[in-house]
């Protein structure tokens, strides 16, 4: 665990940072492309002494050198020729987009390897600013802000995590930088850093380069529903590990291709499917061979699980989660996982799946409570050791919400299986309710700093006459370093709503009017975030769960229904395919079965690529294999006892461990259980047939019980 800094060492560190900041403009875009990973990450000169360089020895840092590179003249030539060409769609030529498994074989990171070498967050200059920012910011003025460079992030020099105050009347642009909601042209200095960073993958084939570039420039942690990334993990450590792990590389490229295809008017489903299939193929081969488990493999599984979530395939998602759990618990303990920024992101990523699935399915989390209680203690100690660092304080409130979600899922699962008495449930549930209230009412004052509240909405879009909330009321939303508080508050609303609703069902009482009031508050905050002109890429995707639960408790009339339908359409148009069960239940809620086809009438705002993805998902979705998977697929914790026709709910009956509640069988009206593609759908999707066995899908199962699905030819990995 990281030891809190003493007061003297903290002052000394601040002095060194102030001294070095004088030359920041001269060196901040310089990148070291040789030496150990630690010096590369810190962007300092490495003397390349072995086994430990001088800088790492003096700083007591972990010193890890890259493995010797194999000759790659063929790949290098391909990379150089690709650099000279324009960055059009790399999949326009079948020759260039074809993946050669031998020519792109990469080395792998070692077990427990941390390519960043050090904790990026630990060394950040994350002090609370003394200057007073202008809280009455003008929306129009913020539109000029651009995506920052990839230098080591800090709280003050925010790395695109948040919209930022205006440069007039308070802090200068050098104090805060923001990220536009869509790609923008970067200033020359940022472009220099970006181009320097891209040299790291210049040896790869042009199509792989293209999607790594797209990932680097456009994707954020919000696309992964990760609330906070102060260390700029995705643009630094994540790509570094992917460049050393072939499975992760193609998983990242596949996800990037998925996102790029969504914003390409002529995008086709096969544009990203070939890379996804390649990643699954490589992963299954690795697991079947018994290759040593490593960080890159774990990240690859989490990345593939993210793709499955986007496709609305929660059955497959749980398969990935099971495999990730085995490797996570093999590589780390609840204590060791907190030792680096990379492993902390891994834990947050996994627990987000774990808690979300358990809350939706009504079962317990797979990790024990210590995995989530220790991080809260860790961040509390870090906050005490570095009182001027907001990073640890923000991390703490995020960790608190994860632990609340875990405790809720465990408690309601136990009462559902009659493992605890009614009195025990009431006592523990009361404590959880108090913790939920305390999270908001007793939040760290530094995270409620009124200086960062947005109070001036000049230049904002006009309110829609049919809007059900007013997102422009002063004091709803934070800017600057407190942007993450907005997203965490959305999570808090959804946890509170789930808790009150599940409590009412368990105690056989009707949910109170308080649920509706909080649902409106959640929707108001959601829309304030959505309409912020500097809302980072992917933010709506990170907020989709909170919106979904809130829609259940809004008034049931055409105006509210259409408002909710427009929000759901906006999210799905970004590539987040809602599962069949969710669409069915929401159609009942809105009393309009046309929502099963698309959220809006006459296919308004229904991209053709989303149509193709939906059809592909419907044809490939596997049947549930156990009770937990079935409960998650049917979102039993939410919908099993809710009658959406008249707005009333019936209390659930306690279970003895077996599933005695009725579950809607969707296979009679929908291809939910279909596990292979048919001829007509293949023609629609333009997916190649596997010539060897005339089949379209290959199901593999490893010794780990881990299943993966690949479409195409496993051996040659060639796709049309």
GIZI-V767441 format. One record per backbone hydrogen bond with DSSP energy under -0.5 kcal/mol. CO is the residue of the C=O (numbers start at 0). NH is the residue of the N-H. E is the energy in kcal/mol with one decimal. If there is no record, write none. Layout:
# GIZI-V767441
CO,NH,E
CO,NH,E
This chain:
# GIZI-V767441
5,9,-2.4
6,10,-2.3
7,11,-2.5
8,12,-2.6
9,13,-2.4
10,14,-2.3
11,15,-2.3
12,16,-2.3
13,17,-2.5
14,18,-2.4
15,19,-2.6
16,20,-1.8
17,21,-0.5
18,21,-0.9
19,22,-1.3
20,23,-1.3
22,26,-1.5
23,27,-2.7
26,29,-1.9
30,32,-0.5
35,39,-1.8
36,40,-2.8
37,41,-2.1
38,42,-0.9
38,43,-2.2
39,42,-0.6
52,56,-2.2
53,57,-2.7
54,58,-2.1
55,59,-0.5
55,60,-2.5
56,59,-0.8
61,63,-0.6
63,36,-3.3
71,75,-3.1
72,76,-2.4
73,77,-2.0
74,78,-2.7
75,79,-2.7
76,80,-2.3
77,81,-1.9
78,82,-1.7
79,83,-1.1
81,84,-1.0
85,87,-1.3
88,91,-1.4
89,92,-0.5
91,93,-0.5
92,96,-2.0
93,97,-0.8
97,99,-0.5
98,100,-0.7
99,103,-1.0
101,104,-1.3
109,112,-2.5
112,114,-0.5
113,116,-1.9
115,117,-0.6
116,61,-0.8
117,119,-0.9
118,122,-1.0
119,122,-0.5
120,123,-1.4
123,125,-1.8
124,155,-0.9
125,389,-1.2
130,132,-0.7
132,134,-0.7
134,136,-1.7
134,454,-1.7
134,455,-0.6
136,138,-0.5
137,141,-0.9
138,141,-0.7
139,142,-1.4
140,143,-0.9
141,144,-1.6
155,157,-1.6
156,153,-1.3
157,159,-0.9
162,479,-2.2
171,174,-1.7
171,175,-0.9
176,159,-0.6
179,536,-0.6
186,190,-2.4
187,191,-2.1
188,192,-1.7
189,193,-2.6
190,194,-3.1
191,195,-2.2
192,196,-2.5
193,197,-2.1
194,198,-0.8
195,198,-0.7
196,199,-1.7
197,200,-1.4
198,201,-1.2
200,203,-1.3
204,208,-2.6
205,209,-2.6
206,210,-1.7
207,211,-2.1
208,212,-2.8
209,213,-2.2
210,214,-2.4
211,215,-2.7
212,216,-2.3
213,217,-2.2
213,218,-0.6
214,218,-1.6
219,222,-1.3
220,223,-1.3
220,225,-2.2
221,224,-1.7
224,226,-0.6
228,231,-1.5
231,235,-0.8
232,235,-0.9
232,237,-2.5
233,238,-0.6
235,239,-2.3
236,240,-2.6
237,241,-2.2
238,242,-2.2
240,243,-1.3
241,244,-1.0
244,248,-2.5
245,249,-2.1
246,250,-1.7
247,251,-2.9
248,252,-2.7
249,253,-2.1
250,254,-2.0
251,255,-2.6
252,256,-2.7
253,257,-2.0
254,258,-2.2
255,259,-2.8
256,260,-2.5
257,261,-1.4
258,262,-0.9
259,262,-0.7
260,263,-1.5
262,264,-0.6
263,266,-2.7
267,270,-1.5
268,271,-1.1
268,272,-1.7
269,273,-1.2
271,275,-2.0
272,276,-2.8
273,277,-1.7
274,278,-2.2
275,279,-2.3
276,280,-2.6
277,281,-2.5
278,282,-2.3
279,283,-2.6
280,284,-2.1
281,285,-2.2
282,286,-2.5
283,287,-2.5
284,288,-2.1
285,289,-0.7
285,290,-2.2
286,289,-0.5
293,297,-2.0
294,298,-2.6
295,299,-2.1
296,300,-2.1
297,301,-2.1
298,302,-2.5
299,303,-2.4
300,304,-2.3
301,305,-1.8
302,306,-1.8
303,307,-2.1
304,308,-2.1
305,309,-2.2
306,310,-1.9
307,312,-2.4
308,311,-1.5
309,576,-3.1
311,313,-1.1
312,316,-1.7
313,317,-1.9
314,318,-1.0
315,319,-2.0
316,320,-2.5
317,321,-2.1
318,322,-1.6
319,323,-2.6
320,324,-2.4
321,325,-1.6
322,326,-1.6
323,327,-3.0
324,328,-2.4
325,329,-0.9
326,330,-2.5
327,331,-2.2
332,336,-2.1
334,337,-1.4
335,338,-1.8
339,343,-1.9
340,344,-1.9
341,345,-2.1
342,346,-2.3
343,347,-2.4
344,348,-2.7
345,349,-2.7
346,350,-3.0
347,351,-1.6
348,352,-1.4
349,353,-2.6
350,354,-3.1
351,355,-2.0
352,356,-2.7
353,357,-2.0
354,358,-2.4
355,359,-2.1
356,360,-2.7
357,361,-1.8
357,362,-1.0
359,636,-1.9
359,637,-0.6
367,370,-1.3
368,371,-1.6
368,372,-2.3
369,373,-2.0
371,375,-0.9
372,376,-1.6
373,377,-2.8
374,378,-2.7
375,379,-1.7
376,380,-2.3
377,381,-2.3
378,382,-2.1
379,383,-1.9
380,384,-2.4
381,385,-2.2
383,386,-0.6
385,388,-2.1
387,389,-0.7
388,392,-0.8
389,393,-2.6
390,394,-2.6
391,395,-1.8
392,396,-1.7
393,397,-1.8
394,398,-2.3
395,399,-2.4
396,400,-1.6
397,401,-1.7
398,402,-2.2
399,403,-2.3
400,404,-2.5
401,405,-2.3
402,406,-2.8
403,407,-2.4
404,408,-2.2
405,409,-2.5
406,410,-2.3
407,411,-2.6
408,412,-1.7
409,413,-2.1
410,414,-2.2
411,415,-1.6
412,416,-1.4
413,418,-2.9
413,419,-0.6
414,417,-0.9
415,654,-3.2
420,424,-2.3
421,425,-2.4
422,426,-2.1
423,427,-2.5
424,428,-2.9
425,429,-1.7
426,430,-1.5
427,431,-2.0
428,432,-2.3
429,433,-2.1
430,434,-2.2
431,435,-2.2
432,436,-2.0
433,437,-2.6
434,438,-2.0
435,439,-0.9
436,439,-0.6
436,440,-2.6
437,441,-2.7
439,442,-0.9
443,446,-2.0
444,447,-1.7
445,448,-0.6
448,451,-1.9
449,452,-1.2
451,478,-2.3
452,454,-0.5
453,474,-2.0
454,456,-0.5
456,459,-2.0
457,138,-1.2
457,139,-1.0
463,466,-2.3
468,470,-0.6
469,472,-0.7
472,475,-1.1
476,453,-2.5
478,481,-1.5
479,482,-1.7
481,484,-1.1
481,485,-0.7
482,485,-1.2
482,486,-1.0
483,487,-2.5
484,488,-2.3
485,489,-1.8
486,490,-1.9
487,491,-2.3
488,492,-2.4
489,493,-2.0
490,494,-2.5
491,495,-2.6
492,496,-2.7
493,497,-2.4
494,498,-2.5
495,499,-2.6
496,500,-2.4
497,501,-2.8
498,502,-2.3
499,503,-2.1
500,504,-2.1
501,505,-2.4
502,506,-2.7
503,508,-3.0
504,507,-0.8
511,514,-1.3
512,516,-1.7
513,517,-2.3
514,518,-2.0
515,519,-2.0
516,520,-1.7
517,521,-2.4
518,522,-2.3
519,523,-2.4
520,524,-2.2
521,525,-2.5
522,526,-2.3
523,527,-2.0
524,528,-2.2
525,529,-2.6
526,530,-2.4
528,531,-1.0
531,534,-2.0
532,180,-0.6
535,538,-1.7
537,541,-1.6
538,542,-1.2
540,543,-0.8
542,546,-1.8
543,547,-2.4
544,548,-1.9
545,549,-1.7
546,550,-2.1
547,551,-0.6
548,551,-0.7
549,552,-1.8
550,553,-1.0
554,556,-1.1
556,560,-2.6
557,561,-2.5
558,562,-1.9
559,563,-2.4
560,564,-2.4
561,565,-2.2
562,566,-1.7
563,567,-2.5
564,568,-2.3
565,569,-2.0
566,570,-2.0
567,571,-2.4
568,572,-2.2
569,573,-0.5
570,573,-1.1
570,575,-1.3
571,574,-2.0
574,576,-1.1
575,577,-0.6
578,582,-2.1
579,583,-2.5
580,584,-2.5
581,585,-2.6
582,586,-1.9
583,587,-1.7
584,588,-2.2
585,589,-2.7
586,590,-0.7
586,591,-2.1
591,594,-1.7
592,595,-1.8
593,596,-1.2
593,597,-2.1
599,602,-1.0
600,603,-1.8
602,605,-1.6
604,606,-0.8
606,610,-1.6
607,611,-2.0
608,612,-2.4
609,613,-2.8
610,614,-2.3
611,615,-2.4
612,616,-2.7
613,617,-2.5
614,618,-1.7
615,619,-1.4
616,620,-1.7
625,629,-2.2
626,630,-2.8
627,631,-2.3
628,632,-2.6
629,633,-2.2
630,635,-2.6
631,634,-1.4
634,637,-1.9
634,638,-2.6
635,639,-1.4
638,641,-0.9
640,642,-0.6
640,649,-2.3
641,643,-0.9
642,646,-0.8
647,642,-2.0
657,659,-0.9
663,665,-0.9
664,667,-0.6
665,668,-1.2
665,669,-1.5
669,671,-2.1
670,673,-0.6
677,681,-1.9
678,682,-1.8
679,683,-2.0
680,684,-2.4
681,685,-1.7
681,686,-1.3
688,690,-0.6
689,693,-1.0
694,689,-1.6
695,711,-0.5
697,699,-0.5
697,709,-1.8
699,707,-1.7
701,704,-1.8
704,706,-0.5
705,701,-2.0
707,699,-1.9
709,697,-2.2
709,711,-0.6
711,713,-0.7
712,716,-2.2
717,712,-0.6
